[in-house]
């Protein structure tokens, strides 16, 4: 994975979160307007007389279904204004020869609208973005540490600073002392190839014939390095070569 892939995905998740949050906010506004519309319609249906009275406002508020609006929403004579305040549609009321238009106003803050909106999806996406960012930072830090290891084969490298073998994720590879010495020999050898005699002389200098011991060591280390995409192959029974699995 390239760094810009991670950045693109992070930006995409953040954009989805912002878009979902705005959409949910607009839905909450529509819900508020719908509540004011039905409350105003019921109020005017019950109203006696054209003029606004405290009882009119009280009746209007009692018809509101959203608790947060009952303390702040007001009913006024409709006026032509281009403000962005949340308001109901204008409704006409006739009392004899008197005809007036009324309108309900939410008079609530953005925080109140936001609290009324369902932000679970945007919050989930925001959390996913943060987790992805944290994962990406850790991943690329480990990858950078792995790349700093000058000697690397396949998914395995030798860390000069810690004097140990590590994976691409910069995790220490657990090896026995003898296995570690053998891997060091392979890493330092030309073409990563060693003769049987070279290995035996270096690891068991006092043993006349270490063939069986070497065979056992090779057999046990293969499953360990296989996880890093490596294997040890035999060349005509005399040479051993560390290669990347195909």
C-alpha positions in Angstrom: 0.0 0.0 0.0 1.3 3.4 -1.0 1.1 6.4 1.4 -1.1 8.3 -1.0 -3.6 5.4 -1.1 -3.9 5.7 2.7 -4.4 9.5 2.5 -7.1 9.1 -0.3 -9.0 6.6 1.7 -8.8 8.8 4.8 -10.1 11.8 3.0 -12.9 9.7 1.4 -14.1 8.5 4.8 -13.9 12.0 6.3 -15.9 13.4 3.3 -18.5 10.7 3.7 -18.7 11.5 7.4 -19.2 15.2 6.7 -21.7 14.6 4.0 -23.7 12.2 6.2 -23.6 14.7 9.1 -24.9 17.6 6.9 -27.6 15.3 5.4 -28.8 14.3 8.9 -28.7 17.9 10.0 -30.9 18.9 7.0 -33.3 16.0 7.8 -33.6 17.3 11.4 -34.4 20.8 10.1 -37.1 19.3 7.8 -38.5 17.4 10.8 -38.7 20.6 12.9 -40.4 22.5 10.1 -42.9 19.6 9.6 -43.7 19.7 13.4 -44.3 23.5 13.3 -46.5 23.1 10.2 -48.8 20.6 11.9 -48.9 22.6 15.2 -49.7 25.8 13.4 -52.5 24.1 11.4 -54.1 22.7 14.5 -53.8 26.0 16.3 -55.5 28.0 13.6 -58.3 25.4 13.3 -59.1 25.9 17.0 -58.4 29.7 17.1 -61.2 32.1 18.1 -60.5 35.6 16.8 -57.9 36.9 14.4 -55.5 38.5 16.8 -52.6 36.9 18.6 -53.0 36.3 22.3 -51.0 34.4 25.0 -53.5 31.6 24.7 -52.8 31.3 21.0 -49.1 30.9 21.7 -49.8 28.4 24.5 -52.0 26.4 22.2 -49.5 26.4 19.5 -46.7 25.2 21.8 -48.9 22.4 23.2 -49.4 21.0 19.7 -45.7 20.8 19.1 -44.4 17.2 19.3 -40.7 18.1 19.8 -40.0 18.9 23.4 -37.1 21.2 22.6 -39.4 23.5 20.6 -42.0 24.0 23.3 -39.8 26.4 25.2 -38.5 28.5 22.2 -40.8 28.3 19.2 -43.1 31.2 18.7 -46.0 32.0 16.4 -46.1 35.5 14.7 -47.8 37.3 11.9 -46.2 36.2 8.7 -43.7 38.6 7.3 -41.7 38.4 4.0 -38.1 37.9 5.0 -35.1 36.1 3.5 -33.5 35.1 6.8 -32.3 31.5 7.4 -34.3 31.0 10.6 -36.3 27.9 10.7 -39.9 28.7 10.2 -43.1 27.0 9.1 -45.0 27.7 6.0 -47.3 30.8 6.0 -50.9 29.9 6.8 -53.9 32.2 6.3 -56.7 32.8 8.9 -60.0 34.6 8.2 -62.2 36.1 10.9 -65.1 37.8 9.2 -63.6 40.6 7.1 -60.2 40.2 8.7 -57.7 38.0 7.0 -54.2 37.5 8.5 -51.3 35.2 7.8 -49.4 33.4 10.6 -46.1 31.6 10.7 -44.2 29.6 13.3 -40.6 30.2 14.1 -38.3 27.7 15.7 -36.0 30.2 17.5 -33.5 27.4 18.3 -29.8 27.2 18.0 -27.7 25.1 15.6 -26.7 23.1 18.6 -30.3 22.2 19.3 -30.9 21.1 15.7 -27.7 19.1 15.8 -28.8 17.4 19.0 -32.1 16.5 17.3 -30.4 15.0 14.3 -29.3 11.3 14.2 -25.5 11.5 14.0 -24.7 7.9 14.7 -23.6 7.1 11.1 -21.4 10.2 10.8 -19.8 9.5 14.2 -19.2 5.9 13.2 -17.5 7.1 10.0 -15.4 9.6 12.0 -14.3 6.8 14.3 -13.4 4.7 11.3 -11.4 7.6 9.9 -9.4 8.0 13.1 -8.8 4.3 13.4 -7.6 4.2 9.8 -5.3 7.2 10.4 -3.8 5.5 13.5 -3.4 2.2 11.6 -1.7 4.0 8.7 0.7 5.8 10.9 1.8 2.6 12.7 2.0 0.7 9.4 4.1 3.2 7.6 6.4 3.7 10.6 7.1 0.0 10.7 7.6 -0.1 7.0 10.0 2.8 7.2 11.9 1.0 10.0 12.0 -2.1 7.8 13.3 -0.2 4.8 16.1 1.3 6.9 17.5 -2.2 7.3 20.2 -2.4 4.6 20.2 -6.2 4.4 16.7 -7.6 3.5 15.5 -10.6 1.6 11.8 -11.2 0.9 9.9 -10.4 4.0 12.8 -10.6 6.3 15.6 -8.1 7.2 18.5 -7.8 9.6 18.2 -4.8 11.9 21.8 -3.6 12.6 20.7 -1.3 15.5 19.0 -4.1 17.4 21.2 -6.8 16.0 18.3 -9.1 15.2 16.1 -10.3 12.3 12.8 -8.5 11.8 9.7 -8.9 9.6 8.3 -6.3 7.2 6.1 -5.2 10.2 9.3 -4.5 12.1 8.6 -7.4 14.5 11.4 -9.4 15.9 11.7 -12.9 14.4 12.1 -15.5 17.1 15.1 -17.7 16.3 17.4 -20.0 18.3 21.0 -18.9 18.6 22.1 -21.5 16.1 19.3 -20.6 13.6 20.2 -16.9 13.9 23.9 -17.7 13.1 22.8 -19.7 10.1 20.6 -16.9 8.8 23.4 -14.4 9.3 25.6 -16.5 7.2 23.1 -16.8 4.4 22.4 -13.0 4.5 26.1 -12.2 4.2 27.0 -14.8 1.6 27.3 -14.1 -2.1 24.0 -14.9 -3.8 22.9 -16.1 -0.4 24.4 -19.5 -1.2 26.5 -21.6 1.2 28.2 -24.9 0.8 27.4 -27.7 3.2 31.0 -27.7 4.3 31.1 -24.0 5.0 28.1 -24.3 7.3 29.4 -27.3 9.2 32.8 -25.7 9.7 31.3 -22.5 11.0 28.7 -23.9 13.3 30.2 -27.2 14.4 34.0 -26.9 13.9 34.8 -29.7 16.3 32.4 -32.2 14.9 33.8 -34.6 12.2 30.5 -35.1 10.5 27.6 -32.7 11.2 25.5 -33.7 8.2 22.6 -35.0 10.3 22.7 -32.0 12.6 22.7 -29.6 9.7 19.8 -31.4 8.1 17.8 -31.1 11.4 18.7 -27.4 11.7 17.5 -26.7 8.1 14.3 -28.7 8.6 13.4 -26.8 11.7 14.1 -23.3 10.4 12.2 -23.7 7.2 8.7 -23.3 8.8 9.9 -20.2 10.6 11.2 -18.3 7.6 8.3 -19.6 5.4 6.1 -16.9 7.1 8.4 -14.3 5.6 8.2 -15.8 2.1 11.6 -17.5 2.3 12.9 -21.0 1.9 16.2 -22.9 1.9 16.8 -25.0 -1.2 19.4 -27.7 -1.6 21.7 -27.7 -4.7 23.0 -31.2 -5.6 23.2 -32.1 -1.9 26.3 -29.9 -1.4 25.1 -26.3 -1.5 22.2 -24.6 0.3 20.6 -21.4 -1.0 18.3 -18.9 0.8 15.6 -17.9 -1.8 12.3 -16.1 -2.0 9.4 -18.5 -2.4 7.6 -18.2 -5.7 
